[in-house]
Amino acid sequence: MPKYKPYKTEIVDPSGVDTSILPRPMEMGSDETRDAKVKETSGEPIVDYAGETNPYIDYQSIDILLSLQHPRSEGYDELCFIVMGQVKEMLFKGFHFELKNAQMQIREDNLENAMEILTRAIAYAKYIADTWNVLSTISTEGFSEFRNNLGTASGQLSFMYRHVEFVLGNKSKRLATAHKNVSHVWPEIERSLNSPSLYDDVIQLLNRRGYNIDEEMLDRDWSKTYQHNSSVEEAWLKIYQKAEPTNDLYNLGEKLTSLDENFSIYRWRHFLTVQKIIGYKPGTGGSAGVGWLEKVTSHRFFPELWSIRTNL
Ligand code: HEM
């Protein structure tokens, strides 16, 4: 990007922001109130609101949200890095919500709901991967202008991302430990580390549907990363013998594969972008950088759904 001290856009005067994180009180609308309003306004949008705010701002606390971007350097690229970092955290939150709900619906044997939810989860994964389109416009020199301001801050400290990895079954006690000192975050991370993943619930479902799953897969140490198991592979192989749209477990298998595929694309694009921006320099979070990211890139959440392909 151009190398000059950027013109800073001041959008919100922070002194006027109600910084409470609680939902703000709002009036409910209805078809009747909207019908009455549109008569009053002759079809033009409302522009006169009493008080110091309006319902759009209040519904999602937009003024707080837009007051949370604080570049710490004069580097042109830093605002882009901060905005995209925050956007990604939001997307991880939405993605995780869908994954958790898909897991719960599978637990309740409601595959129809789970499939609908997983379709959205896949759309999230694709969207998250596309955020690298914007981030990869950051140049090596542009990144160097603010990299020191990060100190040891690094994406590997993202607790939201860790929740995503954990619900998908890629557990790590070590990486979870990074959040132990954060009392408002740690209890949920610890719970998530020690709980069955979405795929663990899928395996329970296969077992309920009569596939012969090894006992040790049905009650294992959930804090351990899921590892390939031959009884699970055998079950998928049988399911894939009937690769038809009427076979709901086959449909589920394909959905999960697509989820894994799209999340791998996200990871791969992160790795590539990092390689392009910092080359082989160490990461800010203490890792060797691209070398470490390359290793995590090869992880697959649902290994049997990949390994069966050779035998189909
Ligand atoms: C664009 C510049 C970026 C660079 C150069 C970069 C670099 C790195 C590096 C080197 C690591 C390895 C850990 C370490 O820091 O030592 C890492 C990890 C990570 N980064 Fe980035 N990153 C960038 C942007 C982002 C953004 C915007 C996000 C999203 C919030 C992000 C999310 C992550 C996550 C979640 C990890 C941990 C991966 C895992 O646990 O598998 N990165 N990044």
Residues whose N, C-alpha, C, O or C-beta is under 5 A from the ligand:
A	BS01	HEM	F81 M84 G85 K88 L135 S154 G155 Q156 S158 Y161 V274 I277 I278 G283 T284 G285 G286 S287 G289 V290 V296
